[in-house]
Amino acid sequence: MQAVNLEGLTLDARIRAAFEFIDGSSARFTAEQIRICEIPAPPFKEQERGRYFAARFNELGLSGRLQTARAMSSASIAVKASSH
């Protein structure tokens, strides 16, 4: 296993910018997590939450498509980055 130079990482402007973005977005991330958790999603009945994720992914420029399993009523989402 290769050692990581943490000091070097903290000096990298891209890493600092990423941490500043995360720190500045904490309230937004928390609000989004609360919104996700408020969507009812009991086992095998996750369609509503799946639709929310698909819509959010589409808003973010990702291709979100809801796929419902045939054998179960649970839902999954296929995601891929779209090229803009």
Secondary structure, DSSP 4 states (H G I P E B T S, - for coil): -PPP-HHHHHH-HHHHHHHHHHHHTHHHHHHHHHHHHHS---TT--HHHHHHHHHHHHHTTEEEEEEE-SSSS-EEEEEEEPP-
